[in-house]
């Protein structure tokens, strides 16, 4: 399932919260604008009330209120962006994702001999930094329930932080139009419990398990 509003990890949960807040803020501003449009079609007020109406509706609610709402949303978005940065840490797992039409290849710093295609294995409950690149055109690495999306760009490596709350299988896709066939360019992420993760690192777990 590809759903940004059904998060299964801290990064995706932060993004989902930001999405709902942006939606709420946009709805409030939109509702206010529609209210102003509605009142603009009403009978003209007496001349003595016109100055106060301008201050309240145009300056206060038409300019200051939307600016305050948008500034608050921008500030929160900047804080969230900082929180999602892939920082180093003792518990962080590092993996590599290399795209090419139409296949993802994954390698693992903790098991250099391991290489999987179409399936990324990660430990559940631990942050994972995914180093993303491509051998041909621009692709996009996206697992909606675990994190936001990040482009794979030729000659460049971009780092994305993902994390799964619990073991399970999560669907991923390339969200970048990259030619005929891109709509079927999918992969999956399997999050393992500690025992399964150790088995995978030792090569004792079959790919796709």
Secondary structure, 3 states (H helix, E strand, C coil): CCCCCCCCCHHHHHHHHHHHHHHHHHHHHHHHHHHHHHHHCCCCCCHHHHHHHHHHHHHHHHHHHHHHHHHHHHHHHHHHHHHCCCCCCCCCEEEEEEEECCEEEEEECCEEEEEEECEEEEECCCCEEEEEEECCCCEEEECCCCCCEEEECECCCEEEEECCCCCEEEEEEECCCCCCCHHHCEEEEEEECHHHHHHHHCCCCCCCC
